[in-house]
Amino acid sequence: MANQTVSAEDFESLLMESFQDIDPVEGTVVKGTVVAIEKDLAIIDVGLKTEGRVPMKEFGAAGRDGTITVGSEVEVYVDRVENAMGEAVLSREKARREESWVRLEALYEKNEKVEGQIFNQVKGGFTVDLDGAVAFLPRSQVDIRPIRDIAPLMNVAQPFQILKMDKRRGNIVVSRRAILEESRAEQRSEIVQQLEEGQVVEGVVKNITDYGAFVDLGGIDGLLHVTDIAWRRVNHPNEVLNIGETIKVQIIRVNQESHRISLGMKQLQADPWEGIAAKYPVEAKFTGRVTNITDYGAFVELEPGIEGLIHVSEMSWTKKNVHPGKIVSTSQEVEVVVLEVDPDKRRISLGLKQTLANPWESFADKFPVGAEIEGEVKNKTEFGLFIGLDGDVDGMVHLSDLDWNRPGEEALEDYNRGDIVKAKVLDVDIEKERISLGIKQLGSDPFADAAAGAAGGGDGLRKGAVVTATVTAVTDGGIEVQIADTDLTAFIRRADLSRDREDQRPERFAVGEKLDARITQFDKKTRRIGMSIKALEIAEEKEAVAQYGSSDSGASLGDILGAALKGQKEEK
């Protein structure tokens, strides 16, 4: 039993021996010797119990070129010391990958470039061989601009920048674009330093957009804005430029920090706006070509580089609120008048309607105030009629100028659109472009005629005059009458129908009945006439008393009136 006892020292020795039985080379890169080549496999001895087999293709070009032969010394990765078949599992690719990872990590830490070859296309990009380590190249990192054909870049040794490394996951992301941008930035900086504002250089049109063209100045692009291509209006750069065309440009601005360069072509030509005020004096007429039409007017080219604006308000005397495109068309030759010139703002205001006679002036010359005209009712509104007149202008008949005797609203019902009517010119305001017409003025004013006594050759109507009238209507409040030999009407109130209260009844009068009454109101301004039978009776009574006696003499009022009536009969 004593012999079987194991001391602590012996146990430690046995444990160390068991550790030594585990081969420490597994998972490492070791050197081996090629002991045989069978078909496409290399048999390699790495000092283990058995050799391992490695495909010749894992040796890359060296294997394909036949430079790997029996006796060659190579480095391989020991994956397993012994597999199920009792062979060592070796890998040349993993050995190379391990070597590359160590080297690439060092370069990545220093932010240095690495060399590799694009050898395959995968989803979202390409795979790159970095001397054994496989990296991913995203499609967006291939070039500065999208590339349609990648073939010329395949299997070509070229520099890359490592963007990301994750050894645990075995991921490496690289960029070819970063290398190109760095190189381009250096080149741009060098070129920009050589450029000066005002310098004239040659360049090639590289790209054309709606707002301008990009011009290659030999490694750096400058922007030629559409407004700097020519002094005249250029709607789109492709009207003047073509991609690939060589042009002369002037450096307008250079930003040393952003490397942005602004170019100009028109600056190489004389400025047509110099001395413009003397060349295009106000009120002078010129012929130009319509180049552009907008909602607010039309642009007219007077000469290359010189455009003026015809505002919509200056396009037609009579066509208001009409789109300019309905008056002129693009490329049309038009005659215009210069209204204003502003050399500082490079603006010329033009007028189209000023080349034609002012239709209101022409109308005033042809139809002075008081002239009679004839026209069609163009519109009927709540405040009057609009009549179409010569020269494509309109005149207005206000409600108050429709009829002498009737309210305007009532008289307006007699007219409809399309009616041909006659009217008299009352006023022409050329500045405000207004023509006032009157229809009732075609006839005389019955109120004025009556006041002057023109009707019937009498003395004329006035307050206190006694007139004969015909009843035209009977109402509860009184009677309406028409004064004899006139078109004038008046209203006699119930209280004015008689001196006696019992006779102040409108119903005792009949339509068509004639009566005498006294005018109590004759207002030319308001055109109102007031009449009263009662006032007439009182006036006649006073006259009788004065002529035939006084009630103070003892005679009764009846006796006095009887004597007055008898006297009147005798006179007749």
BAKEFI-128959 format. One record per residue: residue in one letter; x, y, z of N, C-alpha, C in turn. Coordinates in steps of 0.2 Angstrom, whole numbers, plus 5000, padded with zeros to 4 digits. Atoms other than C-alpha are relative to their C-alpha. Layout:
<sites>
AXYZXYZXYZ/...
</sites>
This chain:
<sites>
M500449945000500050005000500450065000/A499649945000501450125004500350014993/N499849995007502150094986499650044996/Q500549975004500550154979499850075002/T500249934998500450314988500450054996/V499749955005500750464976500150075004/S499949944996501650614984499850064996/A500349945003501150794980500550024994/E499549995005502750814970499949964994/D500250045006502350664959499450024997/F500749985003500550724956500150064996/E499949945004501250894950500449984994/S499650025005502450804939499649964994/L500550035005501050694931499650054997/L500549955003499950844928500450044995/M499649965005501350934919500149964994/E500050045006501550784908499449994996/S500650005004499750774904499950074996/F500049935004499850964899500449994994/Q499650005005501250924888499849964994/D500350045005500250794879499650044995/I500449965004499150934872500450044996/D499549965004500051004857499850075000/P500149924999500251194859499950034993/V500049975006500351214840499350014997/E500749995002498451204837499750075000/G500249935000497751374832500550054998/T499549965001499351444827500349994993/V499650015007500451474811500749975002/V499350034999501951364810500349994993/K499650015006503251324797500049924998/G500050075002503151164787500449994993/T499750015006503951074773499649964995/V500450045005503151004757500449944998/V499750065000503550824757499849964993/A500350035006502450774742499550044997/I500649965003501250844729499649954996/E500450055003499850734724499450034996/K500549965004498750804710500050075002/D500149924998498150974717500150015007/L499950004993498650934735500750005001/A499350004997500250974744500049975007/I499950044993500750854758500550045004/I499649964996501550954772500149975006/D499850024993502550904787500250065004/V499949944996502451024801500349975007/G499750034994503250904814499549975005/L500550044996501650824820500149934999/K500050075001501250644821499949984993/T500150015007500550654804500050064996/E500049945004500650764789499350024998/G500749975002499250874782500050024993/R500149995007498550904765499750074999/V500249935002498351084758499950004992/P500149995007497551124741500550054997/M499549965003498751194729499850074998/K500349945001497551334725500150055005/E500049964995497751404742500750045000/F499449965000499551454738500050054994/G500149955004498851574725500449994994/A499650015006499951614710500649965001/A499450044999501451524718499849934999/G500250075002500451364717499849994993/R500250015007499751394700500650004995/D499449995004501451444693500549945001/G499650064999502251284700500650015004/T499549984996503451374711500049965007/I500150044994502851264726500249934998/T499850075002503851104724500249965007/V499850054995504350954735500750035003/G499449974997505551024748499950085002/S500149934999504851204748499750015007/E500249984994504651284765499450055000/V500649955000502951364769499750015007/E500349994993501951434783499249984999/V500750025000500251354787499750015007/Y500349994994498951374800499749935002/V500250064997498651224811499350015003/D500750004998496751204812499949955005/R500150064995496751034821500649964999/V499450045000498150924826499949934996/E500250075003497250764820499250005000/N500750015001495550734812499849935001/A500350075000494450584811500449954996/M499650045004495650514798500750005002/G499350004998497150544808500550044997/E499549955003497850684798499950075003/A499949944997498350854803499550054995/V500449955004497050994797500450064999/L499649945001498151134789499650054995/S500349955004497651294780500650054998/R499649955003498751404769499750075000/E500449945001497351534767500050035007/K500049974993497151554786500650025003/A499449974998498951574788500150074998/R499949935003499051714776499550055003/R500549964997497451784784500350035007/E499749984993498251784801500650054999/E499449965001499851864794499750074998/S500349945002498751994785499750045005/W500449964995497652044800500550045004/V499549964996499252084810500350064997/R499749955004499952184797499550064999/L500649955002498252274792499950045007/E500149974994497952314810500550065002/A499549954998499552404812499950064995/L500149955005499252504796499350045001/Y500649964998497452544802500150055005/E499849954994498152614818500350064998/K499649945003499252724808499650044995/N500449975005497852774796500450004993/E499650015007498952714781499649964995/K500350035006498452654764500249935000/V499950075001498352464760499949994993/E500150025007498552374744499649944999/G500550065001497252254737499849994993/Q500350015007496352184722499249985001/I500750025000494452184719500049934996/F500050065004494152004714499349974999/N500750035001492251974716499550055002/Q500649964999490552054716499549975005/V500550034995489352024731499450055000/K500549964999487752104736500250065004/G499849934997487952294740500750024998/G499349985001489752294734500449954997/F499550055003491352194730500449985006/T499550034996492652084739500750024998/V499349985002494452144740500549955004/D499550044997495952034743500650045002/L499449964997497152114755500649965002/D499450044999498551994753499849945005/G500250054996497551854761499450015004/A500649984996496251944771499550034995/V500649985005494551974762499750065004/A500349944998493852144764499450024996/F500649985004492152224759500050074998/L500049935003492052374747499350014998/P500749985002490352454747500050034993/R500049985007489752504730500150085000/S499949925000489652694736500750025001/Q499349984998491552684741500449984994/V499650025006492152624723500350064997/D499749945003492352804716499650065002/I500349944998491852984718499350004997/R500650005003490552964705499849934998/P500250065002489452814701500349974994/I499750045006490352684689499549954998/R500450055003489352584677500449944999/D499650065002490752464672500649995005/I499550014995491852394686500549964997/A499550055003492752274674500750025000/P499349985000494352384672500350005007/L499750004993494552384691500149945003/M500050064997494452204694500749974999/N499350035000496052104698500650054999/V499549955001497052264698500350025007/A499749984994498252304712499950075001/Q500149934999497752474719499950015007/P500049994993497752564735499250015003/F500750004996496252564748500150035007/Q500049974993495852654764499649955005/I500450044995495252544779499650045004/L500549964996493652614786499849975007/K500350034994493252484799500349935000/M499750074999494052324806499749975007/D500350044994493252194818500249934999/K499750065000494352044821499549945002/R500550054997493051954831499549974995/R500550025005491851954817500349984994/G499750015006493151944804499850054994/N500249955005492552104795500550054999/I499649945002493552234786499650034994/V500349965005492752374776500550054998/V499549965003493852474764499650054995/S500249955005493652624752500550024995/R499649985005494352664736499950084999/R500249935001493452834735500450045005/A499649954996494352904750500750014998/I499449985003495952884741500050054995/L500049955005495352974726499850075002/E500249934997494553114736500650035003/E499449984997496153134745500550034995/S499649985006497153144729499750064997/R500349955004495853254721500050075004/A500049944996495853374736500750035000/E499349975001497753394735500150044993/Q500049975007497553424716499650075000/R500449955000496153544719500350065003/S499749954996497053644732500650034996/E499549975004498553664721499850044994/I500249965006497553724706499750065002/V500449944998496453844716500550055002/Q499549954998498053924723500350044994/Q499749975006498553964705499550044996/L500549965004496854044700499950075004/E500249944998496454224702499450034997/E500749975003494854324700500250054995/G499849965006494854414683500449964995/Q499650045004495954274676499549974994/V500450035005495354214659500449934998/V499850075001495554024657499649964995/E500450045005494953884645499849945004/G500250064997493953734651499549964996/V500550045004492853594645499449995004/V500650014997491053584649499949935002/K500050074997490853434660499249985001/N500750014998488953444665499650064999/I500549955001487453544661499449995004/T500650004996486053584673499550054998/D500549955001484453694673500350075002/Y499749944997485453824683500750024997/G499449985002487053824674500449944997/A499650065002488553714668500750005004/F499450014996490053644677500649994995/V499450005005491753674668500649975003/D499450034997493253564671500650054998/L499449955001494753684673500749965000/G499450045000496053544672500149975007/G500050034994495653444688499650035006/I500549974995494453564697499450034996/D500649975003492653614692499850075002/G500349944999491953784691499350014998/L500750005002490153834690499950074996/L500249945005489553944675499350015001/H500750004999487854004681499750034993/V500449995006486554024668500050084998/T500049935001486454214671500750034998/D499349975002488354234667500249974994/I499850035007488354144650500050054995/A500049945005487754294640499650065003/W500449954998487054464642499350004999/R500750015002485454414634499749955004/R500450054996484154304642500249934997/V499950075001484654114642499649965004/N500550044996483254004647500349945002/H499750074997484253844648500850004997/P499350005003486153824646500149964994/N499850045006486053694633499850044993/E500149965006485453834621500650024997/V499349975002487253894621500549955000/L499450044999488353754627499849934999/N500150075001488653574624500649965004/I499550044996489553434635500649984995/G499450015003491353414630500350064996/E499849945003491453584622500550045004/T499549964996492953694626499950074999/I500249935000492553874631500550045004/K499649954996493454024637499550035005/V500449984994492854084654500550055004/Q499649954995493354224667499849975007/I500150024993493654184685499650065003/I500349954997492354284694500150005008/R499950004993492554224712500449935001/V499650064998493754094720499950005008/N500050014993493454024738500549955002/Q499450054999495053954744499949955005/E500250054995494253864759499549944997/S500550055003492753774750500249984993/H499850015007493653774733499550014995/R500549985004492153844725500250054995/I499849955005492453934709499450024995/S500649985004491154044700500450034993/L499749985007491454074681499550044996/G500449965004490754194668500350004993/M499949995007490654204649499950074998/K500249945002489754364647500550065002/Q499549954998491154454656500550024995/L499549995005492254434641499850044995/Q500349955005491054544631499950065003/A500249934997490654724632499350005003/D500749994996489254774644499550044996/P500549965004487754824633499650055004/W500449954996487054924648500350065000/E499749944999488355054647499750054995/G500349955004487655214641499349994997/I500750035002485855134640499550065000/A500549954999484955294645500050044993/A500049965006485555394630499849964994/K500150045006485355244618499249995000/Y500850025000483455214623499750065004/P500349954996482755384628499349995001/V500750014998481055394637499650034994/E500549985005479555414625500249984993/A499850025007480555344610499749934999/K500350065002479855204600500549954997/F499550055003480855044596499649934998/T500350065001480454874589500449945003/G499650054996480954714599499649934999/R500350075001480554524600499949985007/V500350024994479554454614500449935002/T499650064999480754324623499749965006/N500250044994479754274639499350045002/I500649984998477954294645499849975007/T500150024993477454294663499350025002/D500649984998475854324673500050085001/Y500049934999476354504676500350044994/G499849965006476954554659500449964995/A499650035005478054514644500750034999/F499349975001479954534641500250014993/V499849985007480554614625500750014999/E499249995002482354604618500050054995/L499849955004482854764611500649994996/E499450025004484554704606500349945005/P499750064996485654554612500250035007/G499849984993485854574631499650065003/I500449954997484554714633499349984999/E500850025000482754664638499750065004/G500549964996481354774644499449965002/L500650034998479754734653499450044998/I500649975001478054774647499549975005/H500550034995476954764662499349994998/V500750025003475254694660499650065000/S500549945000474454864664500250054994/E499849965006475454944649499949964994/M500150045007474854814636499550024996/S500649985004473154874631499650055004/W500449954997472055024634499449975003/T500750024998470454924635500049935003/K500050074998470954744639500349995007/K499750014993471054734658499949935003/N500050064996471354584669500049944995/V499950055005471854484653500849985001/H499350025000473454374653500450024994/P499649975006474854444643500149954994/G499950055005474954284633499450004995/K500650005005473254324625500150074996/I499949945004473954494619500649994995/V499450015004475654444613500249935000/S499850075000476554284609500850005000/T499350015000478354224611500350004993/S499749995006479554274597499750054995/Q500349955004478354404591500350065000/E499749945001479054564584499450065002/V500549954998478154714593500450075000/E499849934999478354904593499850025007/V500149984993478554974610500350075001/V499849934998478755144619500450005006/V499650004994480155174632499750045005/L500349974995479355224648500450035006/E499549984994480755224661500649964999/V499350045000482655174661500350015006/D499650004993483555124677500749964998/P499350035002485455094672500249965006/D499750034994485855044690499749935002/K500350064999484554914692499949964993/R500050035007484754864673499349984998/R500750015002482854884670499850064995/I500349955005481954964656499249985000/S500750015000480054984657499750024993/L500249995006479154974641499250015000/G500750005001477355014635499849984993/L500350035007476354924621499450054998/K500649965002474755024622500250074998/Q499949935002475655194620500250004993/T499950005007476055144602499350014996/L500749995003474155164599499750065003/A500349944997473055314601499649985006/N500450014994472155334618499350004998/P500750005003470355274614499650055004/W500549954997469655394627500250074997/E499949935003470555544619499750004993/S500350005007469955484602499350015001/F500850005000468155464608499950075002/A500149934999468255644616500050044994/D499949965006468855714600499449994995/K500650025005467455624590499350025003/F500749994997466055644603500150045006/P500049964995466155794613499450005005/V500649994996465055834628499450034997/G500649985003463255844622499949964994/A500250045006463455734607499649945002/E500450064999462255594605500449944997/I499750065002462855414603499549945000/E500450065000462155244600500549945001/G499650054999462855084607499649945003/E500350064997462454904614500150005008/V499950014993462054874632500449945001/K499550054998463554774638499949965006/N500150024993463154754656499550045003/K500549974996461754794668500149985007/T499850014993462154824686499550045004/E500449974995461354884702500050085000/F499949925000461955064699500050034993/G500149975006461655084680500249954994/L499950045006462055024662500750024997/F499449985003463655004653499949994993/I500250005007463555044635500749994996/G499450015004464854984622500050054994/L499949955005465555124611500649994995/D499450005005466755164597500750005003/G499350004997468555124600500149955006/D500050054995468154974611500050025007/V500149974993467755084626499349995002/D500750004997466255084638499850065003/G500349944996465155224644499549975005/M500550024995464055214659499450055001/V500649964999462255274661499849995008/H500250014993461955304680499349995001/L500750014999460255254687499750075000/S500349935000459955444690499950034993/D500049975007460155474671499649964996/L500450045004458955354665499350034998/D500749975001457255444667499950065004/W500149944996456655614672499549995006/N500650014995455055554681500049945004/R500050064996455355384687500649985004/P499450024996456555314700500449954996/G499550035005458155244692499949925001/E500050074999457855064699499449974996/E500550025004456155064690500150004993/A499949995007456755134674500549954997/L499450055002458255004674499649944997/E500350065002456954864672499850004992/D500249995007456554934654500649974995/Y499450015004458354884648500349935001/N499750075000459254714644500650004996/R499450005003460954664639499849984992/G500150015007461054664620499650064997/D500449955003459854814618500450054997/I499749945003460354954606499750065003/V500349944997460055124615500450064997/K499749935001460455304612500150035006/A499849974994461255414624500350074999/K499649945001462055584626500650005005/V499450004996463855614632499950055005/L500049954994463855704649500750025002/D499349984998465755694653500549944997/V499550045002467355614647500650015004/D499449994996468755594660500649954997/I499550045003470255534650500549975005/E499550034995471455514665499749945004/K500350064997470255404674499649954996/E500350045005469655324658499349985001/R500750014998467855354662499550054995/I500549975004466355404650499350005003/S500750004997464755464658499550024995/L500549995005463155454647499350015004/G500749994997461355504650499549984995/I500650015005459755434642499550055001/K500549954999458555554650500150074997/Q499849945003459555694643499850014993/L500249995007458955654626499450044999/G500649955000457355744630500150055005/S499949944996457055904639499749985007/D500150024993456855904658499350035001/P500749974999454955924661499950045006/F500049964994455255994678500250074998/A499749945002456356134671499550044995/D500449975005455156164656499450035004/A500649974997453656184668500250065004/A499849944996454656304679500150064996/A499949955005455056404664499450024996/G500649985004453356404657500049984993/A500050035007453856314641499449964998/A500650045002452456194642499450044999/G500749965002450856274634500150085000/G499949935000451656444634499850045006/G500249964994451156494651500550035004/D499549964996451956584665500549955004/G499650054997452756424672499749995007/L500250024994452456334688500550035005/R499649974995452956414704499649995007/K500450004993452456414723499550055000/G500549954999450756494725499550004993/A500450005006450156464707499449955000/V500650055000448456384704500049964993/V499950045006448456244691499449955000/T500550055001447256114684500349945000/A499650075000447655934687499449954999/T500550065001446855764683500249945005/V499950064995446655624696500249944997/T499750065003447755474692500049945005/A500050064995447655374708499650035006/V500449984994446555374724500349955005/T499850054995447355304740499750035007/D500349984993446855314759500350065002/G499749954997448155444762499950074996/G500149945004447655564748499949984992/I500150015007447555574729500750024996/E499449985004448955574715499750034994/V500349975006448655694701500650024995/Q499549985006449555744684499850074998/I500249935002449655934681499950004993/A500249995007448855984665500550034996/D499549985005449956004650500749995002/T499350024998451455924658500049935002/D499950074998452155754663500150005007/L499850004993452355814681499449975004/T500550034995451355724695500250035007/A499949974994451055784712499549965005/F500550044995450155704728499750055005/I500349964996448855794737499849965006/R500150044994448755734755499250015002/R500750004997447055694764499850075003/A500249944996447155854775500050064995/D500149945005447355964759499549994995/L500650015005445855894750499550055001/S500649954999444656024757500150045007/R499949964994444556164770499549965006/D500550044995443056064778500249935001/R499750064998443555914788499649944997/E500550055002441955814782500249994992/D499950005007442555844764500749974998/Q499350035001444355774767500049934999/R500150075001443855604760500349994993/P499750015007444955544745499549964996/E500450045004443555424740499550044996/R500549965004442455574734500350024993/F499749995006443655594720500149944996/A499950055004443755484705500650014995/V499550005005445155434693499850034993/G500249965006445055554678499750065001/E500449934998444155694687500550055000/K499649945000444855864685499950045006/L500149964994445155984699500550065000/D499549955000446056144703500350005007/A499650004993447356164717500550055000/R499549954999448656284723500649965001/I499350024999450556244722500250025007/T499849984993451156244740500849995000/Q499350015000452956174736500249994993/F499750015007454056184720500750005001/D499350014999455756114724500449974994/K499650035006456956104709500549955002/K499550044998458256024719499849935001/T500350074998457255874726499549984994/R500550025005456055884711499349985003/R500650014997454555884722499550064999/I500649955000452855974720499549985005/G500550014995451655994734499450044997/M500649965002449856044730499449995005/S500550004994448356084741499350044997/I500749975001446456114737499850045005/K500149964994446256174754500350075000/A499649935000447556314752499650044995/L500349965005446656364736499350035003/E500649984997444956374745500150065005/I499849944995445756484759500250064996/A499849945004446556594746499450044997/E500649975003444856624737499650035005/E500449974995443956654753500350075002/K499749934998445256794758499950054994/E500149965006445056864740499350035000/A500749985000443156874741499950055006/V500149954994443156954758500350074999/A499749945002444357084752499650044995/Q500349965006443357124736499350015002/Y500749994999441557104742499850025007/G500349984993441457154760500449975005/S499650034994442057114777499449985005/S500450034995441257014790499850055006/D500149954995441357164802499450044998/S500549965002440057254792499349975001/G500650034998438757134798499749944995/A500250055005438657024782500349945002/S499750064998438856844784500549974995/L499550025005440256744775499649974994/G500450035005438856654765499850064995/D500249955004438256824759500650034995/I499449985004440056874754500249964995/L499850055005440456714745499450004994/G500550005005438756724736500150064995/A499949945004439156904730500649994996/A499450015004440856844724499849954995/L500150045006440156704714499550034995/K500449965004438856824707500450044995/G499549955004440256944702500349964995/Q499650045004441156804694499649984994/K500450015006439656754683499950064996/E500149945004439356924678500650024995/E499449995003441156944673500149954993/K499950055006441056784662499550024995/
</sites>
